[in-house]
Amino acid sequence: MFIQSFRMAIKSIASNKVRSFLTILGVIIGVIAVVVLVAIGQGTTLQVTSNIEGMGTNLLTVNIRTQRSNPITMDDLNKLVNSNVFISGIAPMISQSATVKAGNITYEDSTIEATTPEYSEIRNYPVFQGRFLKQPDIDNRSFVAVVGTEVADELFGTRNVIGEKISYNGYVFTIVGVLGEKGSSSLGSNDSKIIIPFTLGERILFQKGIRTFYASATSGDTVDMAQVSLKNYLNRIFDSDTDAYNLFSQSEILDTLSETTRTLTLMLGGIAAISLLVGGIGIMNIMLVSVSERTREIGIRKAIGAARENILSQFLIEALVISLMGGCLGLLIAWILIIILSKIMNMTLGMSGSTALLAVCFSLVIGIVFGLYPANKASKLKPIDALRYEG
């Protein structure tokens, strides 16, 4: 009986090709919306998470909000590292937007960061060519710089720039290293940095004392202990005024990000699911029309012995076939769109098996829910009333 009902459903769908296609189209659009939007949400999460992890998974960041009469110095931070078993290194940092020149060429989108040799390891910025800052550069306030790949490309048109000169506000720096390419994030390019010695930065960027510094825990297991140690240190020098500084770790950022993006992905999926509901309304509408057109057929089938269950299953299977066809076609088109969008958006997008299964199951549920009423209505028709129907 199921096979017979399935054949009759296919025949009914094929007899009204345009109407059936428009009905299926609603389900197709719904499935595409669900799968593609969820893929974009998950892809965005992966990209941002990767960018944050690329900064260093054991990273702790401190921003000083209240300045003291005797600001934190490098000696203070060195003592902190030497006396704490949970912190492997600390790198102070001064940052300022800058316009730099090389000959007659100007680059306006750079950021000068003054720091120490530990910065490279703590922030996970390996050197692509040349070297990073060394302790003698800090001790001697040397006019040397390590530049990002974007700076090298914009100013020189090549990344072989070791020994080249760049200038900022009349100060001339010799390039001693080029950072490995990091790419861009939501905060901007990571390859537009110019890194100079911290002691030199204090002088030419007009900042005394340390307002921002990065610390690295000895391992992923000691991040919490390192964070507690830093908090105790800062509370001691700021008299327990927690508003005087901000302290956060990469794990906190990742946890917050994961929670936020999970909520946004669910919201996107929920919005897209509305399209499937609209498709379900289309299925109900077309099934009601089909029941109206085939009233006499229903009457004849009932008159020759068809039970109510037979009529119910026939129309319900028809609704399921429509929703299943829409779900499968929607998945196929969504897969193609995801491949195209991955290249356009330069983002890793994928269609997970769970998302695909959820979309198809949801489309089937829509078919059952919205096909049940028309099927039930058809099964309840009395043979005599159906045979007299003139439609």
C-alpha positions as YAML, in Angstrom:
chain: A
units: angstrom
residues:
- id: 1
  name: MET
  ca: [0.00, 0.00, 0.00]
- id: 2
  name: PHE
  ca: [2.89, 2.35, 0.79]
- id: 3
  name: ILE
  ca: [4.48, 1.77, -2.62]
- id: 4
  name: GLN
  ca: [1.15, 2.31, -4.34]
- id: 5
  name: SER
  ca: [0.55, 5.53, -2.37]
- id: 6
  name: PHE
  ca: [4.09, 6.70, -3.21]
- id: 7
  name: ARG
  ca: [3.50, 6.09, -6.94]
- id: 8
  name: MET
  ca: [0.21, 7.97, -6.82]
- id: 9
  name: ALA
  ca: [1.93, 10.87, -5.00]
- id: 10
  name: ILE
  ca: [4.64, 11.07, -7.68]
- id: 11
  name: LYS
  ca: [1.99, 10.92, -10.43]
- id: 12
  name: SER
  ca: [-0.02, 13.71, -8.78]
- id: 13
  name: ILE
  ca: [3.08, 15.91, -8.41]
- id: 14
  name: ALA
  ca: [4.11, 15.27, -12.02]
- id: 15
  name: SER
  ca: [0.64, 16.10, -13.37]
- id: 16
  name: ASN
  ca: [0.95, 19.68, -12.04]
- id: 17
  name: LYS
  ca: [4.61, 20.43, -12.67]
- id: 18
  name: VAL
  ca: [4.57, 24.22, -12.33]
- id: 19
  name: ARG
  ca: [2.42, 24.23, -9.22]
- id: 20
  name: SER
  ca: [4.47, 21.46, -7.63]
- id: 21
  name: PHE
  ca: [7.74, 23.24, -8.47]
- id: 22
  name: LEU
  ca: [6.56, 26.47, -6.85]
- id: 23
  name: THR
  ca: [5.53, 24.50, -3.75]
- id: 24
  name: ILE
  ca: [8.88, 22.69, -3.61]
- id: 25
  name: LEU
  ca: [10.67, 26.01, -4.16]
- id: 26
  name: GLY
  ca: [9.47, 27.26, -0.79]
- id: 27
  name: VAL
  ca: [11.08, 24.29, 0.95]
- id: 28
  name: ILE
  ca: [14.24, 24.62, -1.15]
- id: 29
  name: ILE
  ca: [14.70, 28.27, -0.15]
- id: 30
  name: GLY
  ca: [14.07, 27.41, 3.50]
- id: 31
  name: VAL
  ca: [16.66, 24.63, 3.54]
- id: 32
  name: ILE
  ca: [19.22, 26.80, 1.71]
- id: 33
  name: ALA
  ca: [18.67, 29.62, 4.20]
- id: 34
  name: VAL
  ca: [19.12, 27.33, 7.22]
- id: 35
  name: VAL
  ca: [22.22, 25.52, 5.94]
- id: 36
  name: VAL
  ca: [24.04, 28.54, 4.48]
- id: 37
  name: LEU
  ca: [23.39, 30.90, 7.40]
- id: 38
  name: VAL
  ca: [24.45, 28.28, 9.95]
- id: 39
  name: ALA
  ca: [27.59, 27.58, 7.86]
- id: 40
  name: ILE
  ca: [28.44, 31.29, 7.79]
- id: 41
  name: GLY
  ca: [27.92, 31.52, 11.55]
- id: 42
  name: GLN
  ca: [30.16, 28.52, 12.22]
- id: 43
  name: GLY
  ca: [32.76, 29.70, 9.70]
- id: 44
  name: THR
  ca: [32.92, 33.14, 11.32]
- id: 45
  name: THR
  ca: [33.36, 31.50, 14.73]
- id: 46
  name: LEU
  ca: [36.25, 29.37, 13.47]
- id: 47
  name: GLN
  ca: [37.97, 32.32, 11.81]
- id: 48
  name: VAL
  ca: [37.73, 34.64, 14.80]
- id: 49
  name: THR
  ca: [38.73, 31.84, 17.19]
- id: 50
  name: SER
  ca: [41.74, 31.06, 15.02]
- id: 51
  name: ASN
  ca: [42.77, 34.74, 15.02]
- id: 52
  name: ILE
  ca: [42.52, 34.95, 18.80]
- id: 53
  name: GLU
  ca: [44.40, 31.68, 19.34]
- id: 54
  name: GLY
  ca: [47.05, 32.95, 16.94]
- id: 55
  name: MET
  ca: [47.87, 35.69, 19.46]
- id: 56
  name: GLY
  ca: [48.99, 33.04, 21.94]
- id: 57
  name: THR
  ca: [46.83, 30.61, 23.88]
- id: 58
  name: ASN
  ca: [48.60, 31.35, 27.20]
- id: 59
  name: LEU
  ca: [48.34, 35.11, 26.75]
- id: 60
  name: LEU
  ca: [47.32, 37.47, 29.55]
- id: 61
  name: THR
  ca: [46.77, 41.16, 28.83]
- id: 62
  name: VAL
  ca: [46.91, 44.02, 31.33]
- id: 63
  name: ASN
  ca: [45.77, 47.59, 30.59]
- id: 64
  name: ILE
  ca: [46.47, 50.22, 33.24]
- id: 65
  name: ARG
  ca: [43.60, 52.68, 33.47]
- id: 66
  name: THR
  ca: [44.78, 54.82, 36.41]
- id: 67
  name: GLN
  ca: [48.25, 56.33, 36.25]
- id: 68
  name: ARG
  ca: [50.39, 56.45, 39.39]
- id: 69
  name: SER
  ca: [52.93, 59.09, 40.39]
- id: 70
  name: ASN
  ca: [55.52, 56.30, 40.18]
- id: 71
  name: PRO
  ca: [54.44, 54.26, 37.08]
- id: 72
  name: ILE
  ca: [55.24, 50.60, 36.51]
- id: 73
  name: THR
  ca: [58.70, 50.14, 35.01]
- id: 74
  name: MET
  ca: [60.48, 47.33, 33.17]
- id: 75
  name: ASP
  ca: [62.43, 46.58, 36.35]
- id: 76
  name: ASP
  ca: [59.14, 46.02, 38.19]
- id: 77
  name: LEU
  ca: [57.98, 43.55, 35.54]
- id: 78
  name: ASN
  ca: [61.33, 41.74, 35.50]
- id: 79
  name: LYS
  ca: [61.12, 41.26, 39.26]
- id: 80
  name: LEU
  ca: [57.57, 39.94, 38.87]
- id: 81
  name: VAL
  ca: [58.66, 37.35, 36.29]
- id: 82
  name: ASN
  ca: [61.67, 36.24, 38.29]
- id: 83
  name: SER
  ca: [59.60, 35.75, 41.45]
- id: 84
  name: ASN
  ca: [56.64, 33.94, 39.87]
- id: 85
  name: VAL
  ca: [56.71, 30.30, 38.75]
- id: 86
  name: PHE
  ca: [53.49, 30.59, 36.73]
- id: 87
  name: ILE
  ca: [54.63, 33.40, 34.41]
- id: 88
  name: SER
  ca: [57.22, 32.61, 31.75]
- id: 89
  name: GLY
  ca: [57.62, 36.09, 30.28]
- id: 90
  name: ILE
  ca: [56.29, 39.65, 30.17]
- id: 91
  name: ALA
  ca: [56.43, 42.19, 27.35]
- id: 92
  name: PRO
  ca: [55.44, 45.85, 27.83]
- id: 93
  name: MET
  ca: [53.96, 47.64, 24.85]
- id: 94
  name: ILE
  ca: [53.35, 51.19, 23.65]
- id: 95
  name: SER
  ca: [51.17, 51.49, 20.55]
- id: 96
  name: GLN
  ca: [50.44, 54.43, 18.30]
- id: 97
  name: SER
  ca: [49.09, 54.89, 14.78]
- id: 98
  name: ALA
  ca: [51.74, 56.24, 12.46]
- id: 99
  name: THR
  ca: [52.52, 57.47, 8.99]
- id: 100
  name: VAL
  ca: [55.92, 56.26, 7.81]
- id: 101
  name: LYS
  ca: [58.01, 56.99, 4.74]
- id: 102
  name: ALA
  ca: [60.62, 55.26, 2.62]
- id: 103
  name: GLY
  ca: [62.10, 57.72, 0.15]
- id: 104
  name: ASN
  ca: [59.16, 59.40, -1.60]
- id: 105
  name: ILE
  ca: [56.65, 56.66, -0.70]
- id: 106
  name: THR
  ca: [54.31, 57.18, 2.25]
- id: 107
  name: TYR
  ca: [52.34, 54.55, 4.15]
- id: 108
  name: GLU
  ca: [49.57, 55.94, 6.38]
- id: 109
  name: ASP
  ca: [47.97, 52.81, 7.87]
- id: 110
  name: SER
  ca: [50.82, 51.59, 10.03]
- id: 111
  name: THR
  ca: [50.95, 51.04, 13.79]
- id: 112
  name: ILE
  ca: [54.17, 51.54, 15.71]
- id: 113
  name: GLU
  ca: [54.54, 49.21, 18.70]
- id: 114
  name: ALA
  ca: [57.40, 49.66, 21.13]
- id: 115
  name: THR
  ca: [58.19, 46.50, 23.07]
- id: 116
  name: THR
  ca: [60.87, 44.02, 24.18]
- id: 117
  name: PRO
  ca: [62.32, 40.78, 22.72]
- id: 118
  name: GLU
  ca: [59.81, 38.61, 24.66]
- id: 119
  name: TYR
  ca: [56.96, 40.05, 22.57]
- id: 120
  name: SER
  ca: [57.65, 37.75, 19.61]
- id: 121
  name: GLU
  ca: [57.09, 34.56, 21.61]
- id: 122
  name: ILE
  ca: [54.35, 35.84, 23.90]
- id: 123
  name: ARG
  ca: [52.22, 37.23, 21.06]
- id: 124
  name: ASN
  ca: [53.18, 34.45, 18.63]
- id: 125
  name: TYR
  ca: [54.75, 36.76, 16.03]
- id: 126
  name: PRO
  ca: [57.55, 34.73, 14.40]
- id: 127
  name: VAL
  ca: [60.08, 36.44, 12.14]
- id: 128
  name: PHE
  ca: [59.87, 35.62, 8.44]
- id: 129
  name: GLN
  ca: [63.20, 37.21, 7.55]
- id: 130
  name: GLY
  ca: [66.05, 38.73, 9.51]
- id: 131
  name: ARG
  ca: [65.73, 38.90, 13.30]
- id: 132
  name: PHE
  ca: [63.51, 40.24, 16.05]
- id: 133
  name: LEU
  ca: [64.52, 42.79, 18.66]
- id: 134
  name: LYS
  ca: [67.41, 41.84, 20.98]
- id: 135
  name: GLN
  ca: [68.31, 43.01, 24.48]
- id: 136
  name: PRO
  ca: [71.16, 45.29, 23.23]
- id: 137
  name: ASP
  ca: [68.55, 47.12, 21.11]
- id: 138
  name: ILE
  ca: [66.62, 47.84, 24.31]
- id: 139
  name: ASP
  ca: [69.70, 48.82, 26.33]
- id: 140
  name: ASN
  ca: [71.08, 51.14, 23.62]
- id: 141
  name: ARG
  ca: [67.76, 52.59, 22.40]
- id: 142
  name: SER
  ca: [68.77, 51.47, 18.91]
- id: 143
  name: PHE
  ca: [66.92, 52.90, 15.90]
- id: 144
  name: VAL
  ca: [66.01, 49.49, 14.51]
- id: 145
  name: ALA
  ca: [62.62, 48.16, 13.43]
- id: 146
  name: VAL
  ca: [60.89, 44.90, 12.64]
- id: 147
  name: VAL
  ca: [58.11, 45.42, 10.09]
- id: 148
  name: GLY
  ca: [55.02, 43.51, 8.97]
- id: 149
  name: THR
  ca: [54.74, 42.14, 5.45]
- id: 150
  name: GLU
  ca: [52.17, 44.77, 4.48]
- id: 151
  name: VAL
  ca: [54.55, 47.57, 5.43]
- id: 152
  name: ALA
  ca: [57.32, 46.01, 3.36]
- id: 153
  name: ASP
  ca: [55.02, 45.50, 0.36]
- id: 154
  name: GLU
  ca: [53.60, 49.03, 0.47]
- id: 155
  name: LEU
  ca: [56.88, 50.88, 0.96]
- id: 156
  name: PHE
  ca: [59.30, 48.76, -1.05]
- id: 157
  name: GLY
  ca: [57.23, 46.41, -3.23]
- id: 158
  name: THR
  ca: [59.21, 43.48, -1.88]
- id: 159
  name: ARG
  ca: [59.75, 41.63, 1.38]
- id: 160
  name: ASN
  ca: [63.53, 41.52, 1.01]
- id: 161
  name: VAL
  ca: [63.96, 44.73, 2.97]
- id: 162
  name: ILE
  ca: [66.64, 43.89, 5.56]
- id: 163
  name: GLY
  ca: [68.91, 46.93, 5.86]
- id: 164
  name: GLU
  ca: [66.42, 49.34, 4.26]
- id: 165
  name: LYS
  ca: [65.55, 52.64, 5.96]
- id: 166
  name: ILE
  ca: [62.16, 54.00, 6.99]
- id: 167
  name: SER
  ca: [61.38, 57.29, 8.72]
- id: 168
  name: TYR
  ca: [58.80, 58.45, 11.24]
- id: 169
  name: ASN
  ca: [58.54, 62.07, 12.43]
- id: 170
  name: GLY
  ca: [62.12, 62.67, 11.30]
- id: 171
  name: TYR
  ca: [63.51, 59.58, 13.04]
- id: 172
  name: VAL
  ca: [65.19, 57.08, 10.72]
- id: 173
  name: PHE
  ca: [65.03, 53.34, 11.48]
- id: 174
  name: THR
  ca: [66.97, 50.47, 9.96]
- id: 175
  name: ILE
  ca: [64.86, 47.40, 9.21]
- id: 176
  name: VAL
  ca: [66.37, 44.31, 10.84]
- id: 177
  name: GLY
  ca: [63.48, 41.87, 10.45]
- id: 178
  name: VAL
  ca: [60.19, 41.10, 8.71]
- id: 179
  name: LEU
  ca: [57.35, 39.44, 10.63]
- id: 180
  name: GLY
  ca: [55.59, 36.36, 9.30]
- id: 181
  name: GLU
  ca: [52.32, 37.07, 7.52]
- id: 182
  name: LYS
  ca: [49.31, 37.04, 9.85]
- id: 183
  name: GLY
  ca: [46.49, 38.30, 7.64]
- id: 184
  name: SER
  ca: [43.58, 40.48, 8.68]
- id: 185
  name: SER
  ca: [41.01, 40.19, 11.44]
- id: 186
  name: SER
  ca: [37.87, 42.10, 12.39]
- id: 187
  name: LEU
  ca: [40.14, 44.64, 14.12]
- id: 188
  name: GLY
  ca: [42.15, 45.32, 10.95]
- id: 189
  name: SER
  ca: [45.40, 44.14, 9.41]
- id: 190
  name: ASN
  ca: [47.91, 42.25, 11.57]
- id: 191
  name: ASP
  ca: [50.67, 42.87, 9.04]
- id: 192
  name: SER
  ca: [50.88, 46.67, 9.30]
- id: 193
  name: LYS
  ca: [53.00, 46.70, 12.48]
- id: 194
  name: ILE
  ca: [56.34, 48.41, 12.92]
- id: 195
  name: ILE
  ca: [58.02, 47.14, 16.09]
- id: 196
  name: ILE
  ca: [60.76, 49.21, 17.76]
- id: 197
  name: PRO
  ca: [62.66, 48.91, 21.07]
- id: 198
  name: PHE
  ca: [60.55, 49.81, 24.12]
- id: 199
  name: THR
  ca: [63.08, 52.23, 25.61]
- id: 200
  name: LEU
  ca: [63.23, 54.13, 22.32]
- id: 201
  name: GLY
  ca: [59.44, 54.14, 22.08]
- id: 202
  name: GLU
  ca: [59.13, 55.76, 25.51]
- id: 203
  name: ARG
  ca: [61.20, 58.67, 24.24]
- id: 204
  name: ILE
  ca: [59.87, 59.27, 20.72]
- id: 205
  name: LEU
  ca: [56.24, 58.35, 21.48]
- id: 206
  name: PHE
  ca: [56.27, 60.53, 24.60]
- id: 207
  name: GLN
  ca: [55.09, 57.97, 27.14]
- id: 208
  name: LYS
  ca: [56.80, 57.28, 30.42]
- id: 209
  name: GLY
  ca: [55.99, 54.14, 32.32]
- id: 210
  name: ILE
  ca: [54.08, 51.05, 31.29]
- id: 211
  name: ARG
  ca: [50.35, 51.23, 30.63]
- id: 212
  name: THR
  ca: [49.93, 47.99, 28.71]
- id: 213
  name: PHE
  ca: [51.82, 44.73, 29.01]
- id: 214
  name: TYR
  ca: [51.41, 41.12, 27.93]
- id: 215
  name: ALA
  ca: [52.26, 38.13, 30.07]
- id: 216
  name: SER
  ca: [52.56, 34.47, 29.13]
- id: 217
  name: ALA
  ca: [51.68, 31.63, 31.47]
- id: 218
  name: THR
  ca: [54.14, 28.74, 31.60]
- id: 219
  name: SER
  ca: [51.48, 26.41, 30.12]
- id: 220
  name: GLY
  ca: [47.79, 26.19, 29.37]
- id: 221
  name: ASP
  ca: [47.24, 24.54, 32.76]
- id: 222
  name: THR
  ca: [48.75, 27.46, 34.68]
- id: 223
  name: VAL
  ca: [46.85, 30.32, 33.02]
- id: 224
  name: ASP
  ca: [44.44, 30.66, 35.95]
- id: 225
  name: MET
  ca: [47.27, 30.67, 38.51]
- id: 226
  name: ALA
  ca: [49.22, 33.22, 36.47]
- id: 227
  name: GLN
  ca: [46.11, 35.39, 36.27]
- id: 228
  name: VAL
  ca: [45.64, 35.23, 40.05]
- id: 229
  name: SER
  ca: [49.29, 36.15, 40.58]
- id: 230
  name: LEU
  ca: [48.99, 39.17, 38.29]
- id: 231
  name: LYS
  ca: [45.77, 40.23, 39.98]
- id: 232
  name: ASN
  ca: [47.40, 40.04, 43.41]
- id: 233
  name: TYR
  ca: [50.37, 42.08, 42.14]
- id: 234
  name: LEU
  ca: [48.14, 44.77, 40.63]
- id: 235
  name: ASN
  ca: [45.90, 44.90, 43.72]
- id: 236
  name: ARG
  ca: [48.97, 45.44, 45.84]
- id: 237
  name: ILE
  ca: [50.31, 48.39, 43.84]
- id: 238
  name: PHE
  ca: [46.86, 49.94, 43.29]
- id: 239
  name: ASP
  ca: [45.60, 49.37, 46.84]
- id: 240
  name: SER
  ca: [42.97, 46.82, 45.72]
- id: 241
  name: ASP
  ca: [41.39, 49.32, 43.31]
- id: 242
  name: THR
  ca: [40.18, 46.89, 40.63]
- id: 243
  name: ASP
  ca: [38.94, 49.80, 38.50]
- id: 244
  name: ALA
  ca: [42.53, 50.94, 38.04]
- id: 245
  name: TYR
  ca: [43.31, 48.17, 35.59]
- id: 246
  name: ASN
  ca: [41.85, 45.59, 33.20]
- id: 247
  name: LEU
  ca: [43.16, 42.03, 33.28]
- id: 248
  name: PHE
  ca: [41.93, 39.31, 30.99]
- id: 249
  name: SER
  ca: [43.15, 36.09, 29.42]
- id: 250
  name: GLN
  ca: [42.74, 34.53, 25.99]
- id: 251
  name: SER
  ca: [40.65, 31.72, 27.51]
- id: 252
  name: GLU
  ca: [38.14, 34.29, 28.83]
- id: 253
  name: ILE
  ca: [37.94, 35.92, 25.42]
- id: 254
  name: LEU
  ca: [37.46, 32.56, 23.72]
- id: 255
  name: ASP
  ca: [34.76, 31.52, 26.20]
- id: 256
  name: THR
  ca: [32.88, 34.78, 25.70]
- id: 257
  name: LEU
  ca: [33.29, 34.56, 21.96]
- id: 258
  name: SER
  ca: [32.07, 30.96, 21.83]
- id: 259
  name: GLU
  ca: [28.98, 31.81, 23.85]
- id: 260
  name: THR
  ca: [28.22, 34.87, 21.71]
- id: 261
  name: THR
  ca: [28.74, 33.18, 18.36]
- id: 262
  name: ARG
  ca: [26.74, 30.14, 19.48]
- id: 263
  name: THR
  ca: [23.83, 32.43, 20.30]
- id: 264
  name: LEU
  ca: [24.19, 34.29, 17.00]
- id: 265
  name: THR
  ca: [24.34, 31.03, 15.03]
- id: 266
  name: LEU
  ca: [21.19, 29.78, 16.73]
- id: 267
  name: MET
  ca: [19.51, 33.09, 16.01]
- id: 268
  name: LEU
  ca: [20.52, 32.92, 12.34]
- id: 269
  name: GLY
  ca: [19.24, 29.33, 12.14]
- id: 270
  name: GLY
  ca: [15.98, 30.39, 13.79]
- id: 271
  name: ILE
  ca: [15.49, 33.24, 11.34]
- id: 272
  name: ALA
  ca: [16.22, 30.94, 8.43]
- id: 273
  name: ALA
  ca: [13.77, 28.34, 9.82]
- id: 274
  name: ILE
  ca: [11.00, 30.88, 9.26]
- id: 275
  name: SER
  ca: [11.56, 30.38, 5.53]
- id: 276
  name: LEU
  ca: [10.86, 26.67, 6.02]
- id: 277
  name: LEU
  ca: [7.63, 27.51, 7.84]
- id: 278
  name: VAL
  ca: [6.59, 29.65, 4.89]
- id: 279
  name: GLY
  ca: [7.39, 26.69, 2.64]
- id: 280
  name: GLY
  ca: [5.20, 24.51, 4.90]
- id: 281
  name: ILE
  ca: [2.32, 26.93, 4.47]
- id: 282
  name: GLY
  ca: [2.79, 26.56, 0.73]
- id: 283
  name: ILE
  ca: [2.58, 22.78, 1.08]
- id: 284
  name: MET
  ca: [-0.66, 23.07, 3.06]
- id: 285
  name: ASN
  ca: [-2.11, 25.43, 0.48]
- id: 286
  name: ILE
  ca: [-1.28, 23.21, -2.49]
- id: 287
  name: MET
  ca: [-2.55, 20.11, -0.69]
- id: 288
  name: LEU
  ca: [-5.87, 21.79, 0.09]
- id: 289
  name: VAL
  ca: [-6.19, 22.70, -3.58]
- id: 290
  name: SER
  ca: [-5.30, 19.12, -4.50]
- id: 291
  name: VAL
  ca: [-7.98, 17.73, -2.15]
- id: 292
  name: SER
  ca: [-10.54, 20.10, -3.66]
- id: 293
  name: GLU
  ca: [-9.63, 19.07, -7.23]
- id: 294
  name: ARG
  ca: [-9.64, 15.35, -6.45]
- id: 295
  name: THR
  ca: [-12.79, 15.21, -4.33]
- id: 296
  name: ARG
  ca: [-14.61, 13.03, -6.84]
- id: 297
  name: GLU
  ca: [-11.59, 10.72, -7.09]
- id: 298
  name: ILE
  ca: [-11.65, 10.37, -3.30]
- id: 299
  name: GLY
  ca: [-15.38, 9.59, -3.44]
- id: 300
  name: ILE
  ca: [-14.83, 6.86, -6.05]
- id: 301
  name: ARG
  ca: [-11.98, 5.30, -4.08]
- id: 302
  name: LYS
  ca: [-14.06, 5.27, -0.91]
- id: 303
  name: ALA
  ca: [-17.07, 3.88, -2.78]
- id: 304
  name: ILE
  ca: [-15.06, 0.87, -3.96]
- id: 305
  name: GLY
  ca: [-13.71, 0.13, -0.48]
- id: 306
  name: ALA
  ca: [-10.78, 2.42, 0.26]
- id: 307
  name: ALA
  ca: [-10.46, 2.94, 4.01]
- id: 308
  name: ARG
  ca: [-9.89, 6.30, 5.66]
- id: 309
  name: GLU
  ca: [-6.28, 5.32, 6.44]
- id: 310
  name: ASN
  ca: [-5.62, 4.75, 2.72]
- id: 311
  name: ILE
  ca: [-6.76, 8.24, 1.78]
- id: 312
  name: LEU
  ca: [-4.92, 9.77, 4.74]
- id: 313
  name: SER
  ca: [-1.65, 8.03, 3.88]
- id: 314
  name: GLN
  ca: [-1.93, 8.94, 0.19]
- id: 315
  name: PHE
  ca: [-2.10, 12.69, 0.80]
- id: 316
  name: LEU
  ca: [0.35, 12.60, 3.69]
- id: 317
  name: ILE
  ca: [2.91, 10.74, 1.57]
- id: 318
  name: GLU
  ca: [2.36, 13.29, -1.19]
- id: 319
  name: ALA
  ca: [3.18, 16.11, 1.26]
- id: 320
  name: LEU
  ca: [6.24, 14.20, 2.48]
- id: 321
  name: VAL
  ca: [7.50, 13.60, -1.05]
- id: 322
  name: ILE
  ca: [7.21, 17.34, -1.80]
- id: 323
  name: SER
  ca: [9.09, 18.30, 1.37]
- id: 324
  name: LEU
  ca: [11.75, 15.59, 0.88]
- id: 325
  name: MET
  ca: [12.39, 16.65, -2.72]
- id: 326
  name: GLY
  ca: [12.66, 20.26, -1.57]
- id: 327
  name: GLY
  ca: [15.02, 19.28, 1.25]
- id: 328
  name: CYS
  ca: [17.37, 17.28, -0.98]
- id: 329
  name: LEU
  ca: [17.45, 19.91, -3.73]
- id: 330
  name: GLY
  ca: [17.98, 22.61, -1.10]
- id: 331
  name: LEU
  ca: [20.96, 20.73, 0.33]
- id: 332
  name: LEU
  ca: [22.52, 20.35, -3.10]
- id: 333
  name: ILE
  ca: [22.14, 24.04, -3.93]
- id: 334
  name: ALA
  ca: [23.32, 25.05, -0.42]
- id: 335
  name: TRP
  ca: [26.46, 22.93, -0.86]
- id: 336
  name: ILE
  ca: [27.23, 24.71, -4.16]
- id: 337
  name: LEU
  ca: [26.58, 28.12, -2.59]
- id: 338
  name: ILE
  ca: [28.85, 27.32, 0.36]
- id: 339
  name: ILE
  ca: [31.72, 26.48, -2.02]
- id: 340
  name: ILE
  ca: [31.20, 29.76, -3.90]
- id: 341
  name: LEU
  ca: [30.86, 31.85, -0.73]
- id: 342
  name: SER
  ca: [34.01, 30.28, 0.76]
- id: 343
  name: LYS
  ca: [36.03, 31.71, -2.12]
- id: 344
  name: ILE
  ca: [34.24, 35.07, -2.23]
- id: 345
  name: MET
  ca: [34.42, 35.66, 1.54]
- id: 346
  name: ASN
  ca: [37.88, 34.06, 1.90]
- id: 347
  name: MET
  ca: [36.53, 32.03, 4.79]
- id: 348
  name: THR
  ca: [36.44, 28.34, 5.62]
- id: 349
  name: LEU
  ca: [32.79, 27.32, 5.29]
- id: 350
  name: GLY
  ca: [31.46, 23.80, 5.49]
- id: 351
  name: MET
  ca: [28.20, 21.92, 5.65]
- id: 352
  name: SER
  ca: [28.30, 19.65, 8.67]
- id: 353
  name: GLY
  ca: [26.43, 16.36, 8.63]
- id: 354
  name: SER
  ca: [24.41, 17.37, 11.68]
- id: 355
  name: THR
  ca: [23.26, 20.61, 10.03]
- id: 356
  name: ALA
  ca: [22.31, 18.82, 6.80]
- id: 357
  name: LEU
  ca: [20.43, 16.09, 8.70]
- id: 358
  name: LEU
  ca: [18.66, 18.69, 10.86]
- id: 359
  name: ALA
  ca: [17.58, 20.68, 7.80]
- id: 360
  name: VAL
  ca: [16.17, 17.61, 6.00]
- id: 361
  name: CYS
  ca: [14.44, 16.32, 9.15]
- id: 362
  name: PHE
  ca: [12.95, 19.74, 9.78]
- id: 363
  name: SER
  ca: [11.66, 19.89, 6.20]
- id: 364
  name: LEU
  ca: [10.07, 16.43, 6.68]
- id: 365
  name: VAL
  ca: [8.47, 17.57, 9.93]
- id: 366
  name: ILE
  ca: [7.15, 20.63, 8.10]
- id: 367
  name: GLY
  ca: [5.71, 18.31, 5.43]
- id: 368
  name: ILE
  ca: [3.98, 16.15, 8.06]
- id: 369
  name: VAL
  ca: [2.64, 19.06, 10.12]
- id: 370
  name: PHE
  ca: [1.33, 21.09, 7.21]
- id: 371
  name: GLY
  ca: [0.23, 18.07, 5.17]
- id: 372
  name: LEU
  ca: [-1.69, 16.44, 8.01]
- id: 373
  name: TYR
  ca: [-4.66, 18.81, 7.95]
- id: 374
  name: PRO
  ca: [-5.37, 18.49, 4.19]
- id: 375
  name: ALA
  ca: [-4.83, 14.71, 4.38]
- id: 376
  name: ASN
  ca: [-7.15, 14.41, 7.37]
- id: 377
  name: LYS
  ca: [-9.75, 16.55, 5.62]
- id: 378
  name: ALA
  ca: [-9.61, 14.31, 2.53]
- id: 379
  name: SER
  ca: [-9.88, 11.12, 4.61]
- id: 380
  name: LYS
  ca: [-13.01, 12.38, 6.37]
- id: 381
  name: LEU
  ca: [-15.00, 13.05, 3.18]
- id: 382
  name: LYS
  ca: [-18.16, 10.98, 2.90]
- id: 383
  name: PRO
  ca: [-18.33, 8.99, -0.35]
- id: 384
  name: ILE
  ca: [-21.80, 10.30, -1.30]
- id: 385
  name: ASP
  ca: [-20.80, 13.96, -0.70]
- id: 386
  name: ALA
  ca: [-17.57, 13.50, -2.59]
- id: 387
  name: LEU
  ca: [-19.31, 11.92, -5.62]
- id: 388
  name: ARG
  ca: [-21.81, 14.77, -5.75]
- id: 389
  name: TYR
  ca: [-19.02, 17.41, -5.60]
- id: 390
  name: GLU
  ca: [-18.96, 19.47, -8.78]
- id: 391
  name: GLY
  ca: [-15.74, 21.45, -7.96]
...
